[in-house]
Amino acid sequence: MENVMSKFYGHFAKIALALLAGSLAAYGGSVSGKISGGKGAAVVYIDAIPGRTFPAPDKHISIDQKSLLFQPHATVVLVGSTVDFLNGDNVQHNIFWPSVSGNKKLSHNMGTWPKGEIRSFKFDTPGIVSLLCNVHPEMSGYIVVAPTPYFAEANSSGEYKIDNIPDGSYTVTVWREGMKSQSKPAVAPGNTTIDFTLTK
């Protein structure tokens, strides 16, 4: 009887350890820090994770053209996401981008449409998309198409945090309007602090 109970508790302990290990793996580590240099919105993201792909979200992201502005001015989405562009003004608007991270082959013009209409586009290539309007050249906006779902927008003080990163070694990249992008290495699990000082 003692031998049977010993085997039972031994088996139970193995299951408990496996569940604990799975729980820890699911939550992983985090990367946090502060961005200095420049002003405006800043986005930090983990670059591609070898051997892993991430399904695009079913929910669409919305960007409005309202009061002659792209609202929000900067948006971060996971690669494969669909963005709905709404014209919320009483005038016609156009949306185009001359490149994606400098690649002019990925330029696109969505045309011009009146108030209340929505046009959608699926962003299948990671990179920085500079949104412009042919009708109103003073308008500009940005979409950061991140290669992984591990991204964060910095707050007004430049602080950011990305949680639940899977175990491994990665590259962390920061983008801010008007500044040069910058990348640094990071290792998870564990809580890593990475600060960025950007220049033009």
Secondary structure, 3 states (H helix, E strand, C coil): CHHHHHHHHHHHHHHHHHHHHHHHHHHCEEEEEEEECCCCCEEEEECCCCCCCCCCCCCCEEEEEECCEEECCEEEEECCCEEEEEECCCCCEEEEECCECCEHHHCEEEEEECCCCEEEEECCCCEEEEEECCCCCCCEEEEEEECCCCEEECCCCCEEEEEEECCEEEEEEEEECCCCCEEEEEEECCEEECCEECCC
